[in-house]
Amino acid sequence: MPDAAASFPSRLPHVGTTIFTVMSRLAAECGAVNLSQGFPDFSPDPALLALVEKHLRGGANQYAPMAGVAPLREAIAEKTAAQCGTRYDPEHEVTVTAGGTQAIFTAIACAVRPGDEVLIFEPAYDCYAPAVELAGGTVVRTQLGFPDYRPDWAEVGRLLSPRTRLVIVNSPHNPTGAVWTAGDLDQLAALLRGTSTLVVSDEVYEHIVFDGRRHQSCARHPELAARSFVVGSFGKTFHATGWKIGHVLAPRQLTAEFRKVHQFVVFSVNTPIQLALAEFLREPAHYLGLAAFYQRRRDRFRAGLSATRLRPLACAGTYFQLASYAAVSDEPDVALAERLTRELGVASIPVSVFHAAPRQDRVLRFCFAKEEATLDRACERLARL
């Protein structure tokens, strides 16, 4: 009798365990300082934890409404209006999701059909291409320029076609820390003008932008807002990545299609945490101080790297710092990342894994969303390289 499991064809034959899981597991095995996977090693604000406990003990432990609890959707709409000047209807244009990745997957699933093309910018976060492939779409890639990771808008224009259903943008950008300008959004809007192409704008690091820069959201740009699913993440903003709560802003017609898929993927999201976040968002200081908080850590880590042979690249946002090891080794970045974890006890992410085609810019990604003592210990070890 044939072995059904053994002959089962994979929908993602080229996909294995993510590099984040691999490097975090290796870090644990080696007792290394884990600057690989992007999560803080400190807790959320005690006031937020107290609000969660209040709602847990207050009986808010059953299903939330599919789109999210009304107080949180209203708070998201108010926050967006205050920051971007754009008013989204909380009833029909704001949806609470089980994290940013689910939001991205659901937006792609509702928008992309077999034969559609989806343009992504590489290096690209690793969930984009598999979601497109599962929807039957074709991934079209454009490369951000090294080492500043700027988009080549002339190339983007050449790659767009009548089959381009979706463009996925990400700013502040993971893994590079690059931040798009208002001019970049104008360029994208001009290229899409007169087309039916939609946008998924991954903005989960929206509040982590440095050196006085302003986050340029697609929600702030009227032309792009009219065709965009704008994705945010409370896990990134409030140091609670394990809670997996995000949100999507989109025009009413797009939200209706998004929710058709959302209801069958997760249906609804953790009720007491939603209610806690709704209260916590009433005080803008809880998120408006995030840039300064992380900029201090960025600057401390960069100062520590000055005593090593690694060269930090520009970092305008997120909590990731890229560093060139061109002066250190000719090794492929995956091999070096594994060696640094085993021999020096510092785990990082090789940037080549964010590209589909083989590429060696000899760059590693380090997460600095860590206690200062953690960053100092990592730099002391890297100085031995």
HELIX and SHEET records of a PDB file:
HELIX    1   1 ILE A   19  CYS A   30  1                                  12    
HELIX    2   2 PRO A   46  ARG A   57  1                                  12    
HELIX    3   3 ALA A   70  CYS A   84  1                                  15    
HELIX    4   4 GLY A  100  ALA A  111  1                                  12    
HELIX    5   5 TYR A  128  LEU A  134  1                                   7    
HELIX    6   6 TRP A  153  LEU A  159  1                                   7    
HELIX    7   7 ALA A  182  LEU A  192  1                                  11    
HELIX    8   8 CYS A  218  ARG A  220  5                                   3    
HELIX    9   9 PRO A  222  ALA A  225  1                                   4    
HELIX   10  10 PHE A  234  THR A  237  1                                   4    
HELIX   11  11 THR A  241  TRP A  243  5                                   3    
HELIX   12  12 ARG A  252  VAL A  265  1                                  14    
HELIX   13  13 THR A  271  PHE A  280  1                                  10    
HELIX   14  14 ALA A  285  LEU A  288  1                                   4    
HELIX   15  15 LEU A  290  LEU A  305  1                                  16    
HELIX   16  16 ASP A  333  ARG A  339  1                                   7    
HELIX   17  17 LEU A  340  LEU A  344  3                                   5    
HELIX   18  18 VAL A  351  PHE A  354  5                                   4    
HELIX   19  19 GLU A  372  LEU A  382  1                                  11    
SHEET    1   A 2 VAL A  33  ASN A  34  0                                        
SHEET    2   A 2 VAL A 346  ALA A 347  1                                        
SHEET    1   B 7 VAL A  94  THR A  97  0                                        
SHEET    2   B 7 GLY A 246  LEU A 249 -1                                        
SHEET    3   B 7 SER A 228  SER A 233 -1                                        
SHEET    4   B 7 LEU A 198  ASP A 202  1                                        
SHEET    5   B 7 THR A 164  ASN A 170  1                                        
SHEET    6   B 7 GLU A 117  GLU A 122  1                                        
SHEET    7   B 7 THR A 138  GLN A 143  1                                        
SHEET    1   C 4 ARG A 311  PRO A 312  0                                        
SHEET    2   C 4 PHE A 320  SER A 324 -1                                        
SHEET    3   C 4 VAL A 363  CYS A 367 -1                                        
SHEET    4   C 4 ILE A 349  PRO A 350 -1                                        
END                                                                             
